[in-house]
Amino acid sequence: MNSSKSWSLELRNAADAAPRGLPEFFERAVNGLSPKPGGHEREEAEERQCRCVECAKEGVQQLAVVYNKDVILSKDAPRAADVLREIEEIRRAAESLRNALSSVNDFTRLAFSDVGGFAPSRWPEASDRWGRGKEEPDLSCGSDDWIQDLTSLERKARAASSRFEESRGLSKGEVDKGGNTNLFKEYRTSAEYNLVVQGWNLFQRFRPNEAKGGEGSDFSNFLRDVYAYATGRDAESYSGVANWVKTLARPLRRLDELVARRAQLYSDWKALALDPDARRSLDKEIGVVVYQIAFQQQHVLDLKLGKKPRRSEEGS
């Protein structure tokens, strides 16, 4: 293993994800949310509903930074084969060290005891070591605990490898399913997908029920400005975000409708505190809506697991 090239979900230098576009795109994106002037004014008690200018700026900045971070992390992310390889390297290293400790001679054990390493349970004074004293040292080696730990690590490495293969539907000995992907893309999917989903949620927060997926819509223009601010590239010549907008707009809108319906049903349920029969009736309807929400959420997630959306896949 090469620790100098170890991959992490956190960037080594957070500044690498800083937006590269002109400030004017940032201002346009913020204005596209139509935030309310003033400081942290809220229509509702929950902080997440704040629609002030400062919160709009914070939201746009976060969208841009997360997009850049996703792009960077997806470039050199490990594949399934890399995980299995590293687990096997750990297992082999543990096995090799365990074998070395198991075969060590007594004088080597004494040498380690001199520097505070694994030591005999009883050893002679310094002046008596190396055959100069008359007392015979007890050389029962304290490395036994280390050997047990390394044996346990070997077993856990084998188990980790098997479980990882199972979780990915790999048969024994099958290293990788192949394809142009990696584990980060599977975990977070494409940076464009995430930008659209997170951008949709932010836009709906400031402009409820106004997000639309059509080309030239306020939401599409908002995302283009975010993209241009994040990357410093011309959003008009890049179709990745636009394709995902067309694909995700309809299922995201449907999900919003179901969530709003659930909130209304819960509100109605609370209003019927003295009518248990009416509450039981609402319980059934709430259960149906909760199931529909879970189904719709899975549908949105399934979209990210497939190939990039085709240009013909449009939302209304």
Secondary structure by P-SEA (a helix, b strand, c coil): ccccccccccccccccccccccaaaaaaaaaaacccccccccccccccccccaaaaaaaaaaaaaaaaaaaaaacccccaaaaaaaaaaaaaaaaaaaaaaaaccaaaaaaaaaacccccccccccccccccccccccccccaaaaaaaaaaaaaaaaaaaaaaaaaaccccccccccccccccccccccaaaaaaaaaaaaaaaacccccccccccaaaaaaaaaaaaaccccccccaaaaaaaaacaaaaaaaaaaaaaaaaaaaaaaaacccaaaaaaaaaaaaaaaaaaaaaaaaaaaaaaccccccccccc
